[in-house]
Amino acid sequence: MPELPEVEVVRRGLASWVRGRTITGVQILDPRSVRRHAAGPEDLRGNLEGAVVTDVARRGKFLWMPLVEAADPGSPDSTPPSSSDDDGVPRLALMAHLGMSGQLLMEDTHLPDEKHLKVRLTLSPAVSGDGTPMPAELRFVDQRIFGGVFLTDLQPTPDGAPGGLSETGLPLIPEEAAHIARDPLDPAFSFEDFYVRLRKRKTGIKRALLDQGLISGVGNIYADEALWAAKLHFARPTDTMRRADALRLVDSARDVMTRALAAGGTSFDSLYVNVNGASGYFSRSLNAYGREGEPCPRCAALGLSTLIRRDSFMNRSSYSCPVCQPRPRNGRW
């Protein structure tokens, strides 16, 4: 499943292509991909057609596009979507949940449909900075149909800070993402709040990292990589975490995610791609995740021959170095 860096790669790509463009057409090829829109496919289509995408925002793994009414809604008989207040502030957003295999792709109209194309949005004409016409279609492709798109209401953030990473930084967030904690790349992320809540937990540190209500965007891959970088075992009890340990862990998570972003995310198969259909390459830089039986890079630099081990963890796997990350006696799995 895509984690924070992968979704942020998609967000940045979308923002450069769709901001300020009007949705002129909506084609729903598989109703299952809009099942989260309770009012049904026709309502979704009616609200999207004529709306302008003002931005693309993300919190954790949640991605949304705030919408406002177009300045020219069309013919006098048409009814534009009620998507903004009189001051132009968005009230609605198109939410995209990628699930296990969802992809948001920008394509030209003449290109053939993808095999698992589910929803097609046609956008108003636009050109890039060099005068090149931008692709006219935003396509939602989903092989396993765990993801989907739907309209949702926006509400003010409790702290008045931006709802998530975006170009406009509006202090608004979808209802479905309001319970999600801020992530390590969010400028409004508070280490102090995170640490206080962390110490109150009675669990292992990796379970805490995977709790999106405590810190968002961290999945199995980047949890293992951050723990390896911070020299912490995944079963370290949260209530024994010292401030210095927790700060080192958050800094490690932030560093590994920043490097993953620079590499375009982590891809292990063709299901994760950015909006241009390109795969990420951070998997080539992983130090622990998926490296069972391979030398620990840190130990190897010291002349040691320690091998990365794999442990079963929450019906998945956890990878660590038995020397750099010693197992605690009172560990919590």
VENHUUR-V275114 format. One line per field, one symbol per residue. phi: phi as a letter, one per 40 degrees, with the letter a starting at -180 (. if undefined). psi: psi as a letter, one per 30 degrees, with the letter a starting at -180 (. if undefined). A space follows every 10 residues. Layout:
phi: ???
psi: ???
//
This chain:
phi: .dbddcccdc dcccdcbbcg ccccabbbca dccbcccccg dccccccccg cbccabbabf ccbabcbbcc cbchcdccbc ccbacccgcc bbaccbbcgc bcbbbcbccc ccccdbcbab bcbccabcdc gcdcdcbbbb baccgcciba caccbccccg cdcacaccgc cbacdcbccc ccbcccdccb cccccccccc cbacccdccc cccbacgcbc cccccccccc gbcccdcccb ccdccccccc cccccccccc dccggbbbac cbacccgccc bcdcbccbdg bdgcccdccc ccgcbcbcbb bcafgbbbba bcccbccccb cbc
psi: kkaeeeeeee eeeeefefkg kkjfkkkjfj fffgffjffl eeeeeefekf lkjflklkkb gkkljkklkk ejfblffljl kifllfggkk flkjkkjfbe gkkjkkllff klklehkekk kkllklllfg gkklkfkjkj kjefhfalkl klkklkkeff lkfaklefhk hkklefgffk lllffkfgkj eeeeeeeeff lilleeeeef jffeklfkae efeeeeeeef hkkfgkkefg kleeeeeeee eeeeeeeeee efggakkfaf fklafggkll gfffgkfekg gkflkkeeee fgglhkkklk kkjhgalkkl kfeeikkkeh kk.
//
